[in-house]
Amino acid sequence: MKDFEVIERQIEELIDQEQFDEAILKLELLEDKVHDMQFHLLLRHVAKNLGMEGPHLLTKLKE
């Protein structure tokens, strides 16, 4: 969550400085991080439902 707070603060600073193109790039980075987190949570949910809990979910799901 700390990454999100840092990026949010950077976006606010860029908007205050009217650097809108840079702010948009940071927003896209934030969006990518959210999508990655959602994907990871989805994988964990699927793996848990299939009885495959543990640190190597991707490896187990590929088998």
N, C-alpha and C positions, 0 to 999 in steps of 0.2 A: 504494500500500500504506500510505502514511502516513495517509491518511484512515481506513483501517480501524483502525489502531493508536490514533488519537485517539478514535474512537467507542468502541472497546473499553475504553479507559481511562475514558471518561465513564460507560460502563455500570457498570464496577466501582465507581466512586465513588458512583453513584446507589444501587447495591445496598447498599454500606456505610452509606449514609445512610438506608436503608430507604425510598427513593423508588421503589417498584416500578413504579408507573404510568409514570413518566418513563423508567425503565430499559426497559420494554416498548416504548415509543415509539422509543427509540434502537435497540433490537434490530430493530424493523421497518424503520428507516432503513438499518441495516446489511444486512438481507435484501434490500431494494430495490437497494442498491448492488451486491450480489453478483449479483443477477439481471441488472442492467444490464451488468455485466462479462461474464457468461456469454453474453448476447445479442450483445454486441459481438464476442466471440471466435468465436461461431458464424457471424456475418456475415463475419468475416475468413476463416474456414475455407471457407465456401461460395464467397466471391469468389475466393479463391486457386484453388480447384478449377475454377472457371469461367474462370480466366485473367484476372481483373479485379483486379489488385493496385493499390493506390494510396490516396491520402487521401480520395477521393470515392466510397467503396464504395456508400453508400446511393443516390447519384445514379445510378450505373451499374446497380445492381440494379433500380431503378425503371424503367429504359428497356426 
